Amino acid sequence: MEKMKFQAESKQLLNLMINSIYSNKDIFLREIISNASDAIDKYHYDVLMSDSKLKDRNYEIYISVDKKNRVLTISDNGIGMTKNELIENLGTIAKSGSKEFLEKLAQLKDSNNIDIIGQFGVGFYSAFMVAKKIQVITRSYKDEKGYIFESDGEDSYTIDEFETENFGTKVNIYLKDDSKEENYSKYLEQYELEDLVKKYSDYIRYPIKMEVTVSKQDLDKDGKPIENKYHDEKEIKTLNSMIPLWKKNKKEVTEQELNEFYKNKFYDFEDPLLALNINVEGMMSYKSLIFIPSHAPYDLYSENYEKGLTLYVKGVFIKDKVKELVPDYLKFIKGLVDSDDLSLNISREILQQTAQLRRIKDSIESKVITELKKLKDNDFDKYNKFFDLYGSHLKYGIYTSYGSKKDELQDLLIYKSLNNQEKSISLKEYVDKMQKDQKYIYYAAGSTNEAINLMPQIDIFKKKGYDVLFLTQPVDEFCFMMMKDYNGKEFKSITNEEIDILNDEEKKKIEDLNNQNKELLDKIKNSLKDKVDDVIISSKLTTAPVCLSNKEGLTLEMENTLNNMPGNDEKHKAIKVLEINPNHELFKNLSTLSSDEDINFYSNLLYDQAMLIQGFQIKDPENFSKLLTELMLKSLNK
């Protein structure tokens, strides 16, 4: 017998489970049955690929109960495990994501109401919620020897050789003793097990069988039923329907069935936000179930996140998370695809099948977009929830495709705006409400809506009644840059030097002021020659003394985003313009300065002030503090 220790991290996770952090202990049966189904899938696939060297069999998952010894057993005649596979699959939880699992638990305020076991691939260990000891007896068809894994879930496990003629796996769960708080004996009861299988594992593709006691009416010597006389008989009963949901007639599948299938298949505790039942026939035929989760996966933005759909061919499981079936910008979708038009050995010849997979991917992508548009038109509140969760992915879809996805995705974009701060609007709604003389779709980028509302440039838009889209995600401006326009209306940032919302008289006045103050503006520009590219009289400002704008190209927000990206060595630079409010008392006093030293002093102070007003970090806070101190001293010494 070989005794081994669990890793420290694994032990910590086992302790959490054993101490009942989950209110829904019932799911352990779902997890063990799902593992059994996966084991049969793997063996069946190997049979199909073995050129008749392996023999098919009557696949089944069998549940048995030993009430006397309080043992619940789940067995399968699937692929089985070798000794190394036992150690790899059951001896360590780290492989299954326990670090992320523990980090997630630490973030949860009320973990008793959340079922997240399945999200981390630690399903086998969920049995320790109800077990004081677990035995796994297994034999792989690749190995002449069988093995028995045993653990009480404390800090170690043992693996020993075990003689068995049949290959497959048997899991013996020795149930804990009952207490005032918990009734573990219920998992030995026929009605409870039947109910749990029906609830959680009804669509498992292999029969889940169990010996049950049924009541049958007594018969007389002529074979006729005797009234009110019954006896108990034992019989083997199949507990699940076994018909994959996607194989059923679409018209017969209810929304509730789709939701339950999703929760059971993907171990979620909430209904999906959207469920699609797709059946395509023609040049490329396939059936598919696609789901959009109602909460983003915990690791969606992690480098380790794996996108993809589960692939079946002719009803045979081929591969989990086939990335070729999902475009990157829809990586948050979950689901499966079953096609009769692909070859069974696709997982070994994935490159040769790329063209066929791409056609299925394009079809699914189109159907998801169509359904999202319907959701947006028919249930905007629900769509708004979707966009809060996944809207950035649609924007990345436009940006990373260099605008080629523009036509498909542009009408799915929604934003808060200056005139619509409570409810988001689409680009079409914005354009429909544009003023008659308005040439551009105006937008402002910032960290939050509140920050954008405080931007000094926005005052002129408030004054004139022009709407401004609020862009609060770094990808937003890059998305607009790739789109260039919406229905012929170009996008323009309100920080752009030329916003073109002034009438002819106002334009003439600004032009004259720039000419009249050219000498002063040139001196300020020279003082800030390493910081700005131009200094002008502002056409935007109403109350603030200064602001920073940019010429065509990168905005200040885009420059900031690019230069703060990890691993970016190249420095990007927007063409900066310092704008000065001609109606502010500060400008009138600037006009009286004569010495270059004073102009240099106030110019640098104004620049840093403009940076701070717009929420940017100043490069030299120490120098800013020094200038501010000098200014205060000058004021106090007067």
C-alpha positions as CSV (number, residue, x, y, z in Angstrom):
1,M,0.0,0.0,0.0
2,E,1.3,3.4,-1.0
3,K,0.4,6.3,1.3
4,M,0.6,9.9,-0.1
5,K,0.0,13.4,1.2
6,F,-2.3,15.9,-0.3
7,Q,-0.7,19.2,-1.2
8,A,-1.2,22.0,1.4
9,E,-3.5,23.8,-0.9
10,S,-5.5,20.7,-1.6
11,K,-5.9,20.0,2.1
12,Q,-7.1,23.5,2.6
13,L,-9.8,23.0,0.0
14,L,-10.8,19.6,1.3
15,N,-11.2,21.1,4.8
16,L,-13.5,23.8,3.4
17,M,-15.7,21.3,1.7
18,I,-15.8,18.9,4.7
19,N,-16.8,21.7,6.9
20,S,-19.9,22.2,4.8
21,I,-19.4,25.6,3.2
22,Y,-22.2,24.7,0.7
23,S,-25.8,24.5,1.6
24,N,-26.6,22.4,-1.5
25,K,-24.9,19.1,-0.7
26,D,-27.1,17.3,-3.2
27,I,-24.9,18.3,-6.1
28,F,-22.2,15.7,-5.2
29,L,-24.3,13.0,-6.9
30,R,-24.4,15.1,-10.1
31,E,-20.6,15.5,-10.0
32,I,-19.9,11.8,-9.6
33,I,-22.4,10.8,-12.3
34,S,-21.0,13.4,-14.7
35,N,-17.5,12.0,-14.2
36,A,-18.8,8.5,-14.9
37,S,-20.5,9.8,-18.1
38,D,-17.2,11.4,-19.2
39,A,-15.4,8.2,-18.6
40,I,-17.8,6.3,-20.9
41,D,-17.5,9.0,-23.5
42,K,-13.7,8.6,-23.5
43,Y,-13.8,4.9,-23.9
44,H,-16.5,5.0,-26.6
45,Y,-14.4,7.5,-28.5
46,D,-11.3,5.2,-28.3
47,V,-13.5,2.3,-29.6
48,L,-14.5,4.3,-32.6
49,M,-10.8,5.2,-33.3
50,S,-9.4,1.8,-32.7
51,D,-10.2,0.1,-36.0
52,S,-12.2,-2.7,-34.2
53,K,-9.3,-3.5,-31.8
54,L,-11.5,-2.4,-28.9
55,K,-15.1,-3.6,-28.5
56,D,-18.1,-1.5,-27.9
57,R,-20.3,-2.5,-24.9
58,N,-23.6,-1.9,-23.3
59,Y,-22.7,1.3,-21.5
60,E,-24.3,2.1,-18.2
61,I,-23.9,4.0,-14.9
62,Y,-25.1,2.0,-11.9
63,I,-26.1,3.2,-8.5
64,S,-26.3,0.8,-5.6
65,V,-27.0,1.2,-1.9
66,D,-25.8,-0.7,1.2
67,K,-27.9,0.7,4.0
68,K,-26.3,-1.5,6.7
69,N,-22.8,-0.2,6.1
70,R,-24.1,3.3,4.9
71,V,-22.4,3.0,1.5
72,L,-23.6,4.6,-1.7
73,T,-21.9,3.3,-4.8
74,I,-21.7,4.8,-8.3
75,S,-20.0,2.6,-11.0
76,D,-19.4,2.9,-14.7
77,N,-18.0,0.7,-17.4
78,G,-16.0,3.5,-19.0
79,I,-12.3,4.0,-19.7
80,G,-11.0,3.5,-16.1
81,M,-7.8,4.9,-14.7
82,T,-4.2,3.8,-14.5
83,K,-2.2,4.4,-11.3
84,N,-0.7,7.6,-12.7
85,E,-4.1,8.8,-13.8
86,L,-5.4,8.2,-10.3
87,I,-2.7,10.3,-8.8
88,E,-3.1,13.0,-11.4
89,N,-6.9,13.2,-11.3
90,L,-7.6,12.5,-7.7
91,G,-4.4,13.0,-5.8
92,T,-4.1,16.7,-6.5
93,I,-6.7,19.5,-6.7
94,A,-4.2,22.1,-7.9
95,K,-4.6,20.9,-11.5
96,S,-8.3,21.7,-11.3
97,G,-7.9,25.3,-10.3
98,S,-8.0,25.2,-6.5
99,K,-6.0,28.3,-6.1
100,E,-8.5,30.3,-8.1
101,F,-11.3,28.5,-6.2
102,L,-9.9,29.5,-2.8
103,E,-9.4,33.1,-4.0
104,K,-13.0,33.2,-5.2
105,L,-14.3,31.9,-1.9
106,A,-12.4,34.6,0.0
107,Q,-14.3,37.2,-2.0
108,L,-17.7,35.8,-1.3
109,K,-19.7,37.3,1.5
110,D,-22.2,34.5,1.7
111,S,-20.8,31.4,0.2
112,N,-23.6,29.3,1.6
113,N,-25.9,30.5,-1.1
114,I,-23.6,29.9,-4.0
115,D,-22.8,26.7,-5.8
116,I,-19.5,27.2,-7.6
117,I,-17.9,23.7,-7.3
118,G,-18.4,22.8,-11.0
119,Q,-16.9,26.0,-12.2
120,F,-13.5,24.9,-10.9
121,G,-13.4,21.2,-12.0
122,V,-13.2,19.9,-8.4
123,G,-16.4,17.9,-8.6
124,F,-15.0,14.6,-7.3
125,Y,-14.1,16.3,-4.0
126,S,-17.6,17.5,-3.5
127,A,-18.4,14.0,-2.3
128,F,-16.5,14.7,0.9
129,M,-19.3,17.0,1.9
130,V,-21.3,13.9,2.7
131,A,-18.6,11.2,3.1
132,K,-16.4,10.2,5.9
133,K,-14.4,8.0,3.6
134,I,-14.3,7.5,-0.2
135,Q,-13.0,4.5,-2.1
136,V,-12.4,4.6,-5.9
137,I,-11.8,1.1,-7.4
138,T,-10.7,1.4,-11.0
139,R,-9.0,-0.4,-13.9
140,S,-8.0,1.1,-17.2
141,Y,-8.4,-1.0,-20.4
142,K,-4.8,-0.1,-21.0
143,D,-3.6,-1.7,-17.8
144,E,-3.7,-5.3,-16.6
145,K,-3.8,-4.2,-13.0
146,G,-6.6,-2.5,-11.1
147,Y,-6.2,-0.1,-8.2
148,I,-8.0,1.2,-5.2
149,F,-7.8,4.8,-4.1
150,E,-8.9,5.5,-0.5
151,S,-9.1,8.7,1.5
152,D,-10.9,10.2,4.5
153,G,-10.4,13.7,3.1
154,E,-8.0,14.7,5.9
155,D,-4.5,15.1,4.7
156,S,-3.5,11.9,2.9
157,Y,-4.7,9.1,0.6
158,T,-3.6,5.6,-0.3
159,I,-3.4,3.7,-3.5
160,D,-3.0,-0.1,-3.7
161,E,-3.3,-2.8,-6.3
162,F,-6.8,-4.3,-6.5
163,E,-7.8,-7.4,-8.5
164,T,-10.7,-6.9,-10.8
165,E,-11.5,-8.5,-14.2
166,N,-13.7,-5.7,-15.5
167,F,-12.4,-2.3,-16.4
168,G,-14.2,0.9,-15.4
169,T,-14.6,2.8,-12.2
170,K,-16.6,2.2,-8.9
171,V,-16.9,5.0,-6.4
172,N,-17.9,3.9,-2.8
173,I,-19.1,6.8,-0.7
174,Y,-19.2,5.9,3.0
175,L,-21.7,8.4,4.4
176,K,-21.2,10.5,7.5
177,D,-23.3,9.7,10.5
178,D,-26.5,11.8,10.9
179,S,-26.6,14.7,13.2
180,K,-29.2,17.2,14.4
181,E,-28.3,19.5,11.5
182,E,-27.8,17.0,8.7
183,N,-29.6,13.9,7.5
184,Y,-27.0,12.0,5.4
185,S,-29.1,8.8,5.5
186,K,-31.5,10.3,2.9
187,Y,-28.8,9.5,0.2
188,L,-29.5,5.8,0.9
189,E,-33.2,6.2,0.1
190,Q,-34.6,5.1,-3.3
191,Y,-37.0,8.1,-3.7
192,E,-34.3,10.6,-2.9
193,L,-31.8,9.2,-5.4
194,E,-34.4,8.9,-8.1
195,D,-35.4,12.5,-7.5
196,L,-31.8,13.8,-7.6
197,V,-31.0,11.9,-10.8
198,K,-34.1,13.2,-12.5
199,K,-33.3,16.8,-11.3
200,Y,-29.6,17.0,-12.1
201,S,-28.7,14.2,-14.6
202,D,-31.7,13.4,-16.7
203,Y,-30.0,14.3,-19.9
204,I,-26.9,12.1,-19.3
205,R,-26.6,10.1,-22.5
206,Y,-26.1,6.8,-20.9
207,P,-28.6,4.9,-18.8
208,I,-28.3,5.5,-15.0
209,K,-29.7,2.3,-13.5
210,M,-30.6,1.3,-10.0
211,E,-32.3,-1.6,-8.3
212,V,-35.6,-0.3,-7.0
213,T,-38.5,-1.7,-5.0
214,V,-41.8,-1.4,-6.8
215,S,-45.3,-2.3,-5.5
216,K,-47.2,-4.7,-7.7
217,Q,-50.8,-5.9,-7.5
218,D,-51.3,-9.5,-6.5
219,L,-52.8,-11.8,-9.2
220,D,-55.2,-14.7,-8.7
221,K,-54.6,-18.2,-10.2
222,D,-56.2,-16.9,-13.5
223,G,-53.8,-14.0,-13.7
224,K,-56.4,-11.4,-12.8
225,P,-55.5,-8.6,-10.3
226,I,-56.7,-9.0,-6.7
227,E,-58.3,-5.9,-5.4
228,N,-56.3,-4.1,-2.5
229,K,-53.6,-6.8,-2.5
230,Y,-50.0,-5.8,-3.3
231,H,-46.5,-7.0,-2.8
232,D,-43.0,-5.6,-3.3
233,E,-40.7,-6.6,-6.0
234,K,-37.2,-5.7,-6.9
235,E,-36.3,-4.6,-10.5
236,I,-33.6,-2.7,-12.3
237,K,-34.9,0.7,-13.3
238,T,-33.4,3.3,-15.6
239,L,-33.7,6.6,-13.8
240,N,-32.9,9.1,-16.6
241,S,-34.5,9.9,-19.9
242,M,-31.2,9.8,-21.8
243,I,-32.5,11.9,-24.7
244,P,-30.0,14.8,-25.2
245,L,-32.0,18.0,-25.1
246,W,-30.6,19.1,-28.4
247,K,-31.8,16.0,-30.1
248,K,-35.4,16.7,-29.2
249,N,-37.9,18.6,-31.4
250,K,-37.3,22.3,-30.9
251,K,-41.0,22.9,-30.4
252,E,-41.1,20.4,-27.6
253,V,-38.3,22.0,-25.6
254,T,-39.4,24.6,-23.0
255,E,-37.4,27.6,-21.8
256,Q,-37.3,26.0,-18.3
257,E,-35.8,22.8,-19.8
258,L,-33.1,24.8,-21.5
259,N,-32.4,26.7,-18.3
260,E,-32.2,23.5,-16.2
261,F,-29.9,21.9,-18.8
262,Y,-27.6,24.8,-18.7
263,K,-27.4,24.9,-14.9
264,N,-26.7,21.1,-14.8
265,K,-24.3,21.0,-17.7
266,F,-22.3,24.1,-16.7
267,Y,-22.7,23.9,-12.9
268,D,-24.2,27.3,-12.6
269,F,-26.6,28.5,-9.9
270,E,-28.5,31.0,-12.0
271,D,-30.5,30.7,-15.2
272,P,-28.7,31.9,-18.3
273,L,-29.4,35.4,-19.5
274,L,-30.1,34.0,-23.0
275,A,-30.6,30.5,-24.3
276,L,-30.6,29.6,-28.0
277,N,-31.8,26.2,-29.4
278,I,-30.3,26.1,-32.9
279,N,-31.1,23.5,-35.6
280,V,-29.5,24.1,-39.0
281,E,-30.0,22.0,-42.1
282,G,-28.4,22.4,-45.5
283,M,-24.9,22.5,-46.8
284,M,-23.6,22.2,-43.2
285,S,-26.1,20.6,-40.8
286,Y,-25.8,20.9,-37.1
287,K,-27.7,21.2,-33.8
288,S,-26.5,23.5,-31.1
289,L,-27.5,24.8,-27.7
290,I,-25.9,28.2,-26.9
291,F,-26.1,30.0,-23.6
292,I,-25.1,33.5,-22.4
293,P,-24.4,33.3,-18.6
294,S,-26.2,35.8,-16.4
295,H,-22.9,36.6,-14.7
296,A,-19.5,36.7,-16.2
297,P,-17.2,33.7,-15.5
298,Y,-14.8,34.4,-12.6
299,D,-11.8,34.1,-14.9
300,L,-13.2,35.6,-18.1
301,Y,-10.4,38.2,-18.3
302,S,-7.7,35.8,-17.2
303,E,-5.0,34.6,-19.6
304,N,-5.9,31.1,-18.6
305,Y,-9.6,31.4,-19.6
306,E,-10.5,28.8,-22.3
307,K,-13.2,29.7,-24.7
308,G,-15.0,27.1,-26.8
309,L,-18.0,24.9,-27.3
310,T,-18.3,21.2,-26.5
311,L,-18.3,19.3,-29.8
312,Y,-20.2,16.1,-30.6
313,V,-20.2,14.3,-33.9
314,K,-23.1,12.0,-34.7
315,G,-24.0,12.2,-31.0
316,V,-20.5,11.1,-29.9
317,F,-18.5,13.3,-27.6
318,I,-15.4,14.5,-29.4
319,K,-13.8,17.4,-27.4
320,D,-14.6,20.0,-24.8
321,K,-14.0,23.7,-25.4
322,V,-13.4,23.7,-29.1
323,K,-12.1,27.2,-29.6
324,E,-12.5,27.1,-33.4
325,L,-16.3,27.3,-32.9
326,V,-16.3,30.7,-31.1
327,P,-15.0,34.1,-32.3
328,D,-12.8,35.8,-29.6
329,Y,-15.3,38.6,-29.0
330,L,-18.0,36.0,-28.1
331,K,-15.7,34.0,-25.8
332,F,-18.2,34.3,-22.9
333,I,-20.8,32.1,-24.6
334,K,-21.2,28.5,-23.4
335,G,-22.8,25.5,-25.1
336,L,-22.4,22.6,-27.5
337,V,-22.5,21.7,-31.1
338,D,-23.5,18.3,-32.6
339,S,-23.0,17.7,-36.3
340,D,-23.4,14.7,-38.6
341,D,-21.2,16.3,-41.3
342,L,-17.9,16.1,-39.4
343,S,-15.6,13.1,-39.2
344,L,-15.4,11.3,-35.8
345,N,-11.6,11.7,-35.6
346,I,-11.9,15.5,-35.8
347,S,-10.0,16.1,-32.5
348,R,-6.9,14.5,-34.1
349,E,-7.2,16.3,-37.4
350,I,-8.5,19.6,-36.2
351,L,-6.5,21.6,-38.8
352,Q,-8.0,19.6,-41.7
353,Q,-11.5,20.4,-40.4
354,T,-11.0,24.1,-39.9
355,A,-13.0,25.1,-43.0
356,Q,-16.0,23.1,-41.8
357,L,-15.7,24.3,-38.2
358,R,-15.4,27.9,-39.5
359,R,-18.8,27.6,-41.4
360,I,-20.4,26.4,-38.2
361,K,-18.7,29.2,-36.2
362,D,-19.9,31.8,-38.6
363,S,-23.5,30.5,-38.5
364,I,-23.5,30.4,-34.7
365,E,-22.0,33.9,-34.6
366,S,-24.7,35.2,-36.9
367,K,-27.5,33.7,-34.9
368,V,-26.2,35.0,-31.6
369,I,-26.0,38.5,-33.0
370,T,-29.5,38.2,-34.4
371,E,-30.9,37.1,-31.0
372,L,-29.1,40.0,-29.2
373,K,-30.7,42.5,-31.6
374,K,-34.1,40.9,-30.8
375,L,-33.4,41.1,-27.1
376,K,-32.3,44.8,-27.4
377,D,-35.6,45.6,-29.3
378,N,-37.9,43.6,-27.1
379,D,-36.5,43.6,-23.6
380,F,-34.1,46.6,-23.2
381,D,-33.7,46.2,-19.5
382,K,-32.4,42.6,-19.9
383,Y,-30.2,43.7,-22.8
384,N,-28.8,46.5,-20.7
385,K,-27.8,43.8,-18.1
386,F,-26.1,41.8,-21.0
387,F,-24.3,44.9,-22.2
388,D,-23.0,45.8,-18.7
389,L,-21.5,42.3,-18.5
390,Y,-20.3,41.8,-22.0
391,G,-20.6,45.0,-24.0
392,S,-16.8,45.5,-24.0
393,H,-16.4,42.3,-25.9
394,L,-18.6,43.6,-28.7
395,K,-16.5,46.7,-28.9
396,Y,-13.3,44.5,-29.0
397,G,-15.0,42.6,-31.8
398,I,-15.1,45.8,-33.9
399,Y,-11.7,47.0,-32.9
400,T,-9.8,43.7,-33.3
401,S,-11.4,43.1,-36.7
402,Y,-10.2,46.5,-37.9
403,G,-13.8,47.5,-38.4
404,S,-14.9,44.5,-40.5
405,K,-17.5,43.6,-37.9
406,K,-18.8,47.1,-37.8
407,D,-22.0,46.5,-39.8
408,E,-23.0,43.5,-37.7
409,L,-22.2,45.0,-34.3
410,Q,-22.7,48.7,-34.4
411,D,-26.4,48.6,-33.6
412,L,-25.7,46.6,-30.5
413,L,-23.6,49.4,-28.9
414,I,-25.4,51.5,-26.2
415,Y,-24.1,54.4,-24.1
416,K,-25.1,56.8,-21.4
417,S,-24.9,60.4,-22.7
418,L,-25.1,64.0,-21.6
419,N,-28.8,64.1,-22.2
420,N,-29.5,60.5,-21.3
421,Q,-27.7,59.8,-18.0
422,E,-30.2,57.4,-16.5
423,K,-30.9,55.1,-19.5
424,S,-28.4,54.2,-22.2
425,I,-29.1,54.9,-25.9
426,S,-28.0,53.4,-29.2
427,L,-26.1,55.2,-31.9
428,K,-29.2,55.2,-34.0
429,E,-31.2,57.0,-31.2
430,Y,-28.3,59.5,-30.9
431,V,-28.3,60.3,-34.6
432,D,-32.1,60.5,-34.8
433,K,-32.0,63.2,-32.1
434,M,-29.1,65.2,-33.5
435,Q,-29.6,68.9,-34.1
436,K,-30.2,70.0,-37.7
437,D,-26.8,71.7,-38.1
438,Q,-24.9,69.0,-36.2
439,K,-22.1,67.4,-38.3
440,Y,-20.6,64.9,-35.9
441,I,-21.4,62.3,-33.2
442,Y,-19.7,63.9,-30.2
443,Y,-18.3,61.8,-27.4
444,A,-16.2,62.3,-24.2
445,A,-13.9,59.7,-22.7
446,G,-13.2,59.4,-19.0
447,S,-13.0,57.0,-16.1
448,T,-16.6,57.5,-15.0
449,N,-19.7,59.3,-16.0
450,E,-19.2,61.6,-13.0
451,A,-15.7,62.5,-14.2
452,I,-16.9,63.2,-17.7
453,N,-19.6,65.5,-16.3
454,L,-16.9,67.6,-14.7
455,M,-14.8,68.0,-17.8
456,P,-14.5,71.7,-18.6
457,Q,-15.1,71.2,-22.3
458,I,-18.5,69.8,-21.8
459,D,-20.0,73.1,-20.6
460,I,-20.4,74.5,-24.1
461,F,-22.4,71.4,-25.1
462,K,-24.7,71.8,-22.1
463,K,-25.2,75.4,-23.1
464,K,-26.0,74.7,-26.7
465,G,-28.0,71.5,-26.1
466,Y,-25.8,69.1,-28.0
467,D,-25.7,65.6,-26.8
468,V,-22.4,63.9,-25.9
469,L,-21.9,60.1,-25.6
470,F,-20.1,59.1,-22.4
471,L,-17.3,56.6,-23.0
472,T,-16.0,55.0,-19.8
473,Q,-14.1,51.9,-21.1
474,P,-10.5,52.1,-22.5
475,V,-11.7,50.2,-25.7
476,D,-14.4,52.7,-26.5
477,E,-12.4,55.2,-28.4
478,F,-10.4,52.6,-30.2
479,C,-13.7,51.0,-31.3
480,F,-14.9,54.4,-32.7
481,M,-11.5,54.9,-34.4
482,M,-12.1,51.7,-36.3
483,M,-15.7,52.4,-37.1
484,K,-14.9,56.0,-38.3
485,D,-18.6,56.8,-38.6
486,Y,-22.1,55.7,-38.1
487,N,-24.5,56.0,-41.0
488,G,-22.2,58.7,-42.5
489,K,-21.9,60.7,-39.2
490,E,-18.2,60.8,-38.1
491,F,-17.2,60.5,-34.4
492,K,-15.5,63.4,-32.8
493,S,-14.2,63.8,-29.2
494,I,-15.2,66.9,-27.4
495,T,-11.5,67.3,-26.5
496,N,-10.7,67.7,-30.2
497,E,-9.3,71.2,-31.0
498,E,-12.1,71.8,-33.6
499,I,-15.6,70.9,-32.4
500,D,-17.5,73.0,-34.9
501,I,-20.6,73.9,-32.9
502,L,-20.1,77.7,-33.0
503,N,-22.1,79.9,-35.3
504,D,-20.2,82.2,-37.8
505,E,-20.2,85.2,-35.4
506,E,-18.7,83.1,-32.6
507,K,-16.1,81.6,-34.9
508,K,-15.1,85.1,-36.1
509,K,-14.7,86.3,-32.5
510,I,-12.4,83.4,-31.5
511,E,-10.4,83.9,-34.6
512,D,-9.9,87.6,-33.8
513,L,-8.9,86.8,-30.2
514,N,-6.3,84.4,-31.4
515,N,-4.8,87.0,-33.8
516,Q,-4.9,89.7,-31.2
517,N,-3.2,87.6,-28.5
518,K,-0.8,85.8,-30.8
519,E,2.4,87.2,-29.2
520,L,1.2,86.0,-25.7
521,L,0.1,82.7,-27.0
522,D,3.4,82.1,-28.7
523,K,5.3,82.9,-25.5
524,I,3.2,80.4,-23.5
525,K,3.7,77.8,-26.2
526,N,7.4,78.4,-26.1
527,S,7.4,77.9,-22.3
528,L,5.6,74.6,-22.7
529,K,7.4,73.5,-25.9
530,D,8.1,70.0,-24.4
531,K,4.5,69.6,-23.1
532,V,2.1,71.0,-25.7
533,D,2.1,71.4,-29.5
534,D,0.0,74.5,-29.6
535,V,-1.7,77.2,-27.4
536,I,-5.0,78.8,-28.5
537,I,-7.9,80.8,-27.3
538,S,-10.7,78.3,-26.4
539,S,-14.0,78.1,-28.2
540,K,-15.3,75.5,-25.6
541,L,-14.7,76.9,-22.1
542,T,-17.3,78.9,-20.2
543,T,-16.2,78.8,-16.5
544,A,-12.9,76.9,-16.3
545,P,-9.7,78.9,-17.0
546,V,-7.9,76.2,-19.1
547,C,-8.3,72.8,-20.7
548,L,-6.2,70.4,-22.8
549,S,-7.4,69.3,-26.2
550,N,-5.9,67.4,-29.0
551,K,-5.6,67.7,-32.8
552,E,-6.9,64.9,-35.0
553,G,-5.5,61.4,-34.1
554,L,-4.9,60.1,-30.6
555,T,-6.9,61.7,-27.8
556,L,-5.3,62.2,-24.4
557,E,-7.3,59.2,-23.0
558,M,-6.0,57.0,-25.9
559,E,-2.4,58.1,-25.2
560,N,-2.8,57.4,-21.6
561,T,-4.3,53.9,-22.3
562,L,-1.6,52.9,-24.8
563,N,1.3,54.1,-22.6
564,N,0.0,52.2,-19.6
565,M,-0.5,48.9,-21.3
566,P,1.8,46.1,-19.9
567,G,4.8,45.3,-22.0
568,N,4.4,48.4,-24.1
569,D,7.9,49.9,-24.7
570,E,6.9,52.3,-27.5
571,K,5.6,55.7,-26.2
572,H,2.6,57.1,-28.0
573,K,1.9,60.8,-28.1
574,A,-1.2,62.8,-28.7
575,I,-0.9,66.2,-30.4
576,K,-1.7,68.3,-27.3
577,V,-3.3,71.8,-27.4
578,L,-3.6,74.1,-24.3
579,E,-6.8,76.1,-24.6
580,I,-7.3,79.3,-22.5
581,N,-10.6,80.8,-21.6
582,P,-10.6,84.4,-22.9
583,N,-13.5,85.4,-20.6
584,H,-11.8,84.2,-17.5
585,E,-10.2,86.7,-15.1
586,L,-7.0,84.7,-15.1
587,F,-6.5,85.3,-18.9
588,K,-7.0,89.0,-18.4
589,N,-4.3,89.1,-15.8
590,L,-2.0,86.9,-18.0
591,S,-2.2,89.6,-20.7
592,T,-0.5,92.0,-18.3
593,L,2.6,89.9,-17.8
594,S,5.7,91.2,-19.4
595,S,8.6,89.2,-18.1
596,D,9.5,85.8,-19.7
597,E,10.1,84.4,-16.2
598,D,6.6,85.2,-15.1
599,I,5.0,83.8,-18.2
600,N,7.1,80.6,-17.9
601,F,6.0,80.3,-14.2
602,Y,2.3,80.7,-14.8
603,S,2.3,78.7,-18.1
604,N,3.7,75.6,-16.3
605,L,1.2,76.1,-13.5
606,L,-1.7,76.4,-16.0
607,Y,-0.6,73.2,-17.8
608,D,-0.5,71.1,-14.6
609,Q,-3.8,72.6,-13.6
610,A,-5.4,71.6,-16.9
611,M,-4.0,68.0,-16.5
612,L,-5.5,67.7,-13.0
613,I,-8.9,69.1,-14.1
614,Q,-9.2,66.4,-16.7
615,G,-8.1,63.6,-14.3
616,F,-4.6,63.0,-15.6
617,Q,-1.5,62.5,-13.5
618,I,1.1,65.2,-13.7
619,K,4.6,64.1,-14.5
620,D,6.3,66.2,-11.8
621,P,4.1,66.6,-8.7
622,E,7.1,68.0,-6.8
623,N,7.6,70.8,-9.2
624,F,3.8,71.6,-9.2
625,S,3.9,71.8,-5.4
626,K,6.9,74.1,-5.7
627,L,5.1,76.4,-8.1
628,L,2.0,76.4,-6.0
629,T,3.9,77.3,-2.9
630,E,5.7,80.1,-4.7
631,L,2.3,81.4,-5.9
632,M,0.9,81.4,-2.3
633,L,4.0,83.1,-1.0
634,K,3.6,85.9,-3.6
635,S,0.0,86.3,-2.7
636,L,0.7,86.4,1.1
637,N,3.6,88.9,0.7
638,K,1.5,91.4,-1.2
